[in-house]
Amino acid sequence: MAKFFILYNFAVFLAVGLDKFLAGHSRRRISEASLLIVAALGAAPGLWAGMLLFRHKTRKSLFLAGAVLALATSIAILVMTHGAAL
């Protein structure tokens, strides 16, 4: 399960980087809703790492609010699935 969590977060991290690249090249982008939904399903650490490293979407207050909510949801999922192990 830990390997899946790491790979899933890495995939979201790469998706943020790809979206930043696409934005810089005026290409079709990954929707904010898609990024937030996958982050809320356990990949918020990957989303936050990508946002901070690539400096992407850090000025969009609505997206930041969604990212905070996704982090809270990811923590809740982690506690519910691994609560006894924490």
Secondary structure, 3 states (H helix, E strand, C coil): CHHHHHHHHHHHHHHHHHHHHHHHCCCCCCCHHHHHHHHHHHHHHHHHHHHHHHCCCCCCHHHHHHHHHHHHHHHHHHHHHHCCCC
